[in-house]
Amino acid sequence: MQKALVVSWFTEKKNNLEELNNLLNDGWKIVSQSPMGGGGGRNDVVSLVILEK
């Protein structure tokens, strides 16, 4: 089974890295990672992560 997760890191410390870490702790493995265009702000970081379990 695979899952796509858009991981975002914003300067205001709003992010979903905890969701990614929880999936990894639950046995999911990263298959691939690709940078994406920013989320609208200058310092936003957005990445498409494909996970597999």
N, C-alpha and C positions, 0 to 999 in steps of 0.2 A: 504494500500500500504506500502511496506517495501523497505528500501534502505540500502545497505551495504556501509560503508565508512571506509577506512583505514586511521586512524589518525596517523600522524607522527610528532615527535618533535625532531629536530636535534640541536646539540650544536651551529651550525652556525645561529641559530634563523630562519631557514627555517622550516616552519610548515604549516599545513592547519587547525589549530584550529579556525581561523576566519570562514572558510567554515562550520565547525561543529556548531559554535555559531550562524551563520546566519540561518542554518536549524532549530536549536532549537528555535530561535526567530520567525521563520515562522510557528511554531506549531508542528514540528516534536518532537517525544518523543523517548528517548533511551529505547530500548527493552532489549539489552544485550551488554556486552563489554567483549572482550577477549584479553589478551596480545598476541603479536606475536613476532617472532624472530626479532632481531635488523635489522636495515636497512643497516648494513655494518660497521658502526662506533661503537666505544666502548660506546659512550654516547647517542646513538640513542634510542628513545623509539617509538615503533610502536604498535598500538592497532586496532583491528577490532571492529567497533561499528555498531550495527544493529539499525536502526531507523524505526519508524512507524508513519504514519500520517492517 
